[in-house]
Amino acid sequence: MSYIKLTQATLDLPIYDVQGRSLKKEVMRLGRKNRIAEDNDGIVIVRALDSIDLELNEGDRVGLIGHNGAGKSTLLRLLAGIYSPTTGEVQREGKVVPLLDISLGMDENSTGRQNIRLRGLLLGMSESEMRDKQEEIAEFCELGDYLDLPVRTYSSGMRVRLAFAVSTAVDADILLLDEVIGVGDASFKQKANDRLLDLHARAQIVLLAMHDNGVIRKMCNKAVWMERGRVLAYGPVDDVVKAYEASLKG
């Protein structure tokens, strides 16, 4: 049984490249409600996530909403295991597949076919899974003979097609999405959306960060409203989205 449980999960991120008194003073001035501070070594620390309690179970389709910088993408990276909490606890059960940077692991000098295997293994597919899915991935991305050429020769649209095709071939128990709906050019968009919806339907738990509240309402049954690294509300999607939209008008 898949689940996610966060208990007082807090994440502090150091900023090592803030040099000089004037720049550091400006960064500290921009901090609000103690989200930015200095440690004992004088390194600027940003509190990216603050005391988050959250529990998700099978069947939950959860949309993350909030302003830019609210902590949505950082929360997804915490759940993906990219970050570990500074304090608190993150518990996960089930295979987590993060679609946060779909081009991660692509090698410019390798061919498209070689990258299918490289990216697939990076996403946790076994060798046998890759053999079974390689031709389906190749057919979906519609790159034809270009798959035998180095990725450095591809246009940006071709790279997106290849990366998306591999990333969405993985079977996930817990699916983490960060603004990947509508990826690619117009001719590829509907095909990509259909594939993503199929992946969404097969996953047991889905977390989706988007700025399109209409998509959140369509694809999710719950929502998390985040602000400055905190969870302001969590519950039925219509209730939380309405509260968030009302706050924007006020």
N, C-alpha and C positions, 0 to 999 in steps of 0.2 A: 504493500500500500504506500503510495507516494504522499509526502507531506513536506511542508516547510514551516518551521517555527523559529521566530526571532524573539529573544528575551533580552530586553534592555540593550539591544545591539547599538554600540557607539563606534564611530570610525573617525579617527583623527589622522589627517594627512599632512606630512611635513612639506614645506616649500623650501627647497635648498638653494634656488637661484635668485633669492631676494637679497641683493647686495647693496651696500651703501645705506647710510643713515636716513637720507631723505626718502629713498624708495621704500625702505622698510617702514618708516613712519607713515607714509601714505597708505601702504597696505593695511597697517594696523588701524588707521583712521576709518578705512572702509568696512572694517569688521563691525557686525551688529550683534548685540546681545551675547558678547563673548564667544562668537564663533571663530574669531581669529585671536591668537595669543602667541606668546613666546614660551619655549621650554627653557630649561636651565642652561642650555648651550647657546641660547640666543637665536635658535632656528624658529622661523614662523610656522605655526601649526594652525591648520584650518579644521574645524569640526564639521566634517562633511555629512555625517549622520549622527543623530542625537537621541539616544535612549528609545529605540524603536522596538515596540512589541507588536508582533504580527503573526497570525497563524493561517495557513492555507492548506486545504485538503483536496482530495480528488473531486473533480467536477468544477473547481473554482477557475473562472476566467476573470482575471483581475486587471483592470486598467489603472495605470499610474498617471495622475494628472497633477498639474501645478506649473508655476512659472519656470522659465529657464533658470537653472541653478538651484532648483528646489531640492535636488537630491535623487531624482528618479533614476538617471543612468548610473549613479553611484550605487544605489540600492541594488540594481540589477547586477552590477559587477561584484558586489558583496555576495549575492546569492550564487553567482557563477563560480565563486572561489578565487576570483582574481585578487580581491582584497580579503583580509582576515579582520574581524572586529578588534578594535583596540580594547574594548571591554564588552561584556555581555556575551551572548551565545547565539550561534546560528546552527540549527539542526535541519538536515535535509535527508530525505529518503527517496530514492529513485534516480534514474539517469537524467542529469541536467544537460540540456543543450542550449547554449547561449548564442543567439543570432544578434550579436552586438557590433561586431566588425566582420562582415562577411568576407572581406578580402584577407583577413589574417592568415598567415602561413603560405601565401602565394609566392612562388619563386619566379622572378622575372626571366631568368635564363633557362628555365625548364619549359617543356611543351605543355600545351593544355591538358593532354592525357596524363602526363606525369604529375601535373598539379591536381588533377582529380584525385589521384591516389594520395598525394602529400596532404592535401586539405582534408580528405576523408579520414586518414589515420589521425590527424591532429584533432578531429572532432570525436574520436573514440571508436570509429568503425574498425572492425577486424579485417584481416586480409580477405577472408571468405566473403564478407559483406561487400567489400570493395569490388571483388570480382563479379559478384551478382548484380551490382548496381551501376557498374561503370558504363555499360552501353546505354542504359536508361538515362543516366546523367548526360552523356554525350548527345543523345537524341534530343533531350529537353532543351539544352542550351543552343541548339541550332547553329553550331559553329563549323560543322562540316570538316573540310580539310584543314581549316585553321587550327584544329586541335593538335595537329602534328607540327605546328610552328611554336617558337618560344613566345611566352606571354608578353614579352617586351614589345612584340610587333603588333599587339592588339590595340584597338581603340578602347576608350574608357567604357563604352557601352558593351563591348565584347567581354571585357574583364568582369563587369558586373554580372553579365549572363552566366559566365562560367562559375564565378564565386557563389552566386545565388543557387545555381543548380546543385552544386555539391553540398552547400550548407543545408538545404531543405530536403536532402535525401536521407538525412539521419532520422532514426526513430527515437523520439524523446518521450520520457515520462513527464519531465518538467521543462517547459519551453519558455525561454526568456527572449523577448523581442524588443528592440530599440529602434523605432522609426524605420523599419525595413519594408513596410507595406507600400506598394507603388514603386518599387525599385525598378530601375531600367528605363528604356525608351518606351514611347507610346505603344509600339507594336508588340512589345514584350509584357507590358504592364498587366493586361487582363490575365494572360497565361500565368504570370508570376503570382498574382493575387489568388487565383484558383488553387495553385499549388500550396500557397501559404495557408489558405483556409483549410485544405485537406490535412496539412501538418498540424494545424491548430486543433482540428477535430479529433485527431488521433492521440494527442497528448492528454495526460491526466490532469495536469495543472498548467495554466498559461498565465504569464505576467507580461503585459504589453505597455510600453511607454510611448505615448503619441501626443501630439498637440491637436489632433482632430477629434473633438469630443463626439462627433457623429459616429466615427469608426469605433470609439470606445463603447458607446451605447449599443452599437450593432454587434460587436464581437464579445462583449464582457457581461458577466452577471453581477460583478462587484467592482468597486473602485476604491483606490487609495488616493486621498488628497494630501500632497506633501508640500511643505513650505519650510525653507531654511533648514533642511535636514531632518525635520520632524514630521510625523504623521498627524495631520489635523483631523482627518475623518476616514473611517473605513466601514463600508457597508454596501447595501444594494446600489447598483450603478446609477440608477436614476436619481436617487436621493443625494448621493455624494456629488454627482455632476451638477445638479441643480444648485446645491449649496455653493459650489465653487464658482459657477457662472453668476450667481447672485452677488458674490463677493467682488467680482470684477466690475459690476455695475455700481456698487456702492462706493 
